[in-house]
Every structure is written in structure tokens, then in C-alpha cells.
């Protein structure tokens, strides 16, 4: 989405934060799909799917004007925790699966961006 549209709508979240969340969602979904195809890794698949869903939800919340800062904080915190958990789980397979390596990197970056967004 164009930065001009976000600005005109009164959205204060930097477009780069929204892009990072979308990247993490796509990487999580792709990695989960690859893990399903490989077989096994049930916990990692579930964490990746949680991460995808929570990054998508956080991007939607952050991509509009905010009505309640506590809700915004909860969305950011949930996505950050999901990114951290999924990054750690897939990072353990990074030497064996390229999709896990990339997913771990992208979700780790997203967790850092969300931590900064949350002010901590």
C-alpha cells in the first residue's frame, strides 16, 4: 500500500513495519507448507501457522487508525512472541532446511521490529 494512502487515512505505523509483518506472514506460511511436505515437525508447523496468523492480525490492527492502545499493544506483543517462538523452533532446523533458515531469519527480524514498535 502506498505510504500516501496510509498517511491520508491517519495511519501512524511506519510502512516498513507493516511490510516486515507481511514478510513474516508469507515466510511463516511458506515454511509451514514446506514442513508439511517434508513430514514431521508438527510443533514447528503449528508455531509457524500461529506466527503467520498473528503477524497478519497485527498488520491489520497497525494498518489502520487506533481506537485502543491496549489492543494495539496486545496485537504487537502476540505477534512478537509468535515470531520469537517460531524463529527459535525453525532455527533449530536451519542447517537441514533452507526454508527454516530463511523463515527463522525473517521472523527474528520481525520480532526485533515489533519490539522497537512496542518501545522496548
C-alpha positions as CSV (number, residue, x, y, z in Angstrom):
1,X,0.0,0.0,0.0
2,X,1.2,3.4,-0.8
3,X,2.6,5.5,2.1
4,X,0.4,8.4,0.8
5,X,-2.8,6.4,1.3
6,X,-1.7,5.4,4.9
7,X,-0.8,9.0,5.7
8,X,-4.1,10.3,4.3
9,X,-6.0,7.7,6.4
10,X,-4.3,8.8,9.6
11,X,-2.2,5.7,10.0
12,X,0.8,6.4,12.1
13,X,2.6,3.0,11.8
14,X,5.6,3.2,9.5
15,X,5.1,1.4,6.3
16,X,8.3,-0.6,6.9
17,X,6.8,-2.2,10.0
18,X,3.7,-3.3,8.0
19,X,5.9,-4.7,5.3
20,X,8.0,-6.6,7.8
21,X,4.8,-8.1,9.3
22,X,3.6,-9.1,5.8
23,X,7.0,-10.7,5.0
24,X,6.9,-12.7,8.2
25,X,3.4,-13.9,7.5
26,X,4.4,-15.1,4.0
27,X,7.6,-16.7,5.2
28,X,5.8,-18.5,8.0
29,X,3.1,-19.8,5.7
30,X,5.7,-21.0,3.1
31,X,7.8,-22.7,5.7
32,X,4.8,-24.4,7.3
33,X,3.8,-25.7,3.8
34,X,7.3,-27.0,3.2
35,X,7.4,-28.7,6.6
36,X,4.1,-30.4,5.9
37,X,5.5,-31.7,2.6
38,X,8.7,-32.9,4.4
39,X,6.7,-34.7,7.1
40,X,7.1,-34.5,10.8
41,X,7.9,-31.3,12.6
42,X,4.3,-30.9,13.9
43,X,5.2,-28.4,16.7
44,X,7.2,-26.2,14.2
45,X,4.3,-26.2,11.7
46,X,1.9,-25.1,14.4
47,X,4.2,-22.4,15.6
48,X,4.7,-21.2,12.0
49,X,1.0,-21.1,11.4
50,X,0.4,-19.2,14.7
51,X,3.1,-16.7,13.6
52,X,1.5,-16.2,10.2
53,X,-1.9,-15.6,11.7
54,X,-0.7,-13.3,14.4
55,X,1.5,-11.3,12.1
56,X,-1.4,-10.9,9.7
57,X,-3.7,-9.7,12.5
58,X,-1.1,-7.3,13.9
59,X,-0.6,-5.8,10.4
60,X,-4.3,-5.3,10.1
61,X,-4.5,-3.6,13.5
62,X,-1.4,-1.5,12.9
63,X,-2.5,-0.6,9.4
64,X,-5.4,1.5,10.5
65,X,-6.2,4.2,13.0
66,X,-6.1,3.0,16.6
67,X,-9.1,3.0,18.9
68,X,-7.5,1.5,21.9
69,X,-3.8,1.5,22.6
70,X,-4.1,-1.6,24.9
71,X,-5.5,-3.6,21.9
72,X,-2.7,-2.4,19.7
73,X,-0.1,-3.4,22.3
74,X,-1.7,-6.8,22.7
75,X,-1.6,-7.4,18.9
76,X,2.1,-6.3,18.8
77,X,3.0,-8.4,21.8
78,X,1.3,-11.5,20.5
79,X,2.9,-11.2,17.1
80,X,6.3,-10.6,18.7
81,X,6.0,-13.7,20.9
82,X,4.9,-15.8,18.0
83,X,7.8,-14.6,15.8
84,X,10.3,-15.4,18.6
85,X,8.9,-18.8,19.2
86,X,8.7,-19.7,15.5
87,X,12.1,-18.3,14.8
88,X,13.7,-20.4,17.6
89,X,11.9,-23.6,16.6
90,X,12.8,-23.3,12.9
91,X,16.3,-22.0,13.7
92,X,16.9,-25.5,15.2
93,X,16.4,-26.9,11.7
94,X,18.3,-24.2,9.8
95,X,21.2,-26.4,8.9
96,X,19.0,-29.0,7.3
97,X,16.2,-27.0,5.6
98,X,16.8,-23.7,3.7
99,X,13.2,-22.7,4.2
100,X,13.6,-23.0,8.0
101,X,16.8,-20.9,7.9
102,X,15.1,-18.1,5.9
103,X,11.9,-18.3,8.0
104,X,14.0,-18.1,11.2
105,X,15.9,-15.0,9.9
106,X,12.7,-13.2,8.7
107,X,10.7,-13.9,11.9
108,X,13.7,-12.9,14.1
109,X,13.9,-9.6,12.3
110,X,10.1,-9.1,12.6
111,X,10.4,-9.7,16.4
112,X,13.1,-7.0,16.6
113,X,11.0,-4.6,14.6
114,X,7.9,-5.3,16.8
115,X,10.0,-4.9,20.0
116,X,11.1,-1.4,18.7
117,X,7.5,-0.6,17.8
118,X,6.4,-1.5,21.3
119,X,9.0,0.8,22.7
120,X,11.1,-1.9,24.3
